[in-house]
């Protein structure tokens, strides 16, 4: 199995440093290590304040990170194919 931390990241803009895009090979490695789960519109993957947030990789489509409606709902980011939730140090 390939060590995903050794695969190069596809970084091309300052936005990509905050929300990097995994290469096709990295997404394939992640799929082999996790489980594929379908997600529908309006599914909530992580609640604000949740202590242990799961790690998600977007394989296709997109999902939105939004600020809590209690805080005045606002779009924080849109993650697209190859992007992931969590921190980059999860790969090391």
C-alpha positions as CSV (number, residue, x, y, z in Angstrom):
1,X,0.0,0.0,0.0
2,X,1.2,3.5,-0.8
3,X,2.1,5.9,2.0
4,X,-0.3,8.8,1.2
5,X,1.9,11.3,3.1
6,X,4.6,10.7,0.5
7,X,2.4,11.6,-2.5
8,X,2.7,15.2,-3.8
9,X,-0.2,17.5,-3.3
10,X,-1.7,19.5,-6.2
11,X,-1.3,23.0,-4.7
12,X,-1.8,25.9,-7.2
13,X,-3.3,28.8,-5.3
14,X,-3.3,30.3,-1.7
15,X,-6.8,28.9,-1.3
16,X,-5.4,25.4,-2.0
17,X,-3.0,25.8,1.0
18,X,-6.1,26.2,3.3
19,X,-8.1,23.5,1.4
20,X,-5.6,21.4,-0.6
21,X,-6.8,19.1,-3.4
22,X,-5.6,15.5,-3.3
23,X,-4.4,13.9,-6.4
24,X,-6.3,11.0,-8.0
25,X,-3.7,8.6,-6.5
26,X,-4.2,10.1,-3.0
27,X,-8.0,9.8,-3.3
28,X,-7.6,6.2,-4.3
29,X,-5.4,5.5,-1.3
30,X,-7.9,7.2,1.0
31,X,-10.8,5.2,-0.5
32,X,-8.8,1.9,0.2
33,X,-8.3,3.0,3.9
34,X,-11.9,4.2,4.6
35,X,-15.4,3.5,3.5
36,X,-17.4,5.1,0.7
37,X,-20.6,6.7,1.9
38,X,-23.2,8.4,-0.2
39,X,-24.3,11.8,1.0
40,X,-27.5,13.6,0.1
41,X,-28.3,17.3,-0.1
42,X,-28.9,18.7,3.4
43,X,-27.1,15.8,5.2
44,X,-25.2,17.1,8.2
45,X,-21.8,15.4,8.4
46,X,-20.4,17.2,11.5
47,X,-22.2,19.3,14.1
48,X,-20.6,22.4,15.5
49,X,-18.8,21.6,18.8
50,X,-18.5,17.9,18.0
51,X,-15.4,16.7,19.8
52,X,-14.2,14.1,17.3
53,X,-15.0,15.1,13.8
54,X,-14.7,12.3,11.2
55,X,-12.4,12.7,8.2
56,X,-14.2,13.1,4.8
57,X,-12.7,13.1,1.3
58,X,-15.0,14.5,-1.5
59,X,-14.9,12.0,-4.3
60,X,-17.4,13.7,-6.5
61,X,-19.8,16.6,-6.2
62,X,-19.2,19.1,-3.4
63,X,-20.2,20.0,0.1
64,X,-20.5,23.2,2.0
65,X,-19.0,24.2,5.3
66,X,-21.5,26.5,7.0
67,X,-21.5,28.6,10.2
68,X,-24.1,27.5,12.6
69,X,-27.6,29.1,12.1
70,X,-27.4,30.2,15.8
71,X,-24.4,32.3,14.9
72,X,-26.1,33.7,11.8
73,X,-25.7,31.1,9.1
74,X,-23.0,31.9,6.6
75,X,-21.1,29.9,4.0
76,X,-17.5,29.3,5.1
77,X,-16.2,27.2,2.2
78,X,-17.2,24.8,-0.5
79,X,-15.2,21.6,-0.8
80,X,-15.1,19.9,-4.2
81,X,-13.7,16.7,-5.6
82,X,-10.3,15.8,-4.1
83,X,-10.7,18.1,-1.1
84,X,-11.1,16.9,2.4
85,X,-12.1,17.8,5.9
86,X,-9.7,17.9,8.8
87,X,-6.1,19.0,9.0
88,X,-3.3,18.3,6.6
89,X,-1.2,16.9,9.5
90,X,-3.6,13.9,9.5
91,X,-1.5,12.6,6.6
92,X,1.7,12.4,8.6
